């Protein structure tokens, strides 16, 4: 009986647990307190539809594509929703303004963000993951590759390992 049960379990369809590949290309414009970004997401045929991603309501969607085809989407209250078609990677282009004002003389330093969640400025930038500055997939295993470009002299710091850093044409890029 145990052998039959084991055999039946082997025949059941198994959901894919492959990590989603996610490439994020970001350009910071401190003087405008803005970022412009493209997220390239390979869902590894997860089959999930419709797809929902969290993205700050401070952002504006420029376009959503799958392969070369534009997708119809809805973006409201910080939720981006659309129906993927096929297995081609998704490309989400967007921009956002993050202008929380930093208190120049904080009373304490217990909060590493000093009470702000998102700020891009000529004095420096801070974007906490909780501000949803990039389209986030809830409950998914994701492998990220992030490229951040900003004016020369800017250092991009995020979790993970830096693969490359270069400065060309007065633009600093970290991967």
Secondary structure, DSSP 8 states (H G I E B T S, - for coil): -HHHHHHHHHHS-------EEEEEEEEEEGGGTEEEEEEEEE--S---SSEEEE--TTEEEEEEEETTEE--EEEETTEEEE---SSS-EEEEEEEE-B----TT-S--SSTTTT-SEEEETTEEEE-GGG--S-B-TT--EEEEEEEEEETT-----SS----EEEETTEEEE-
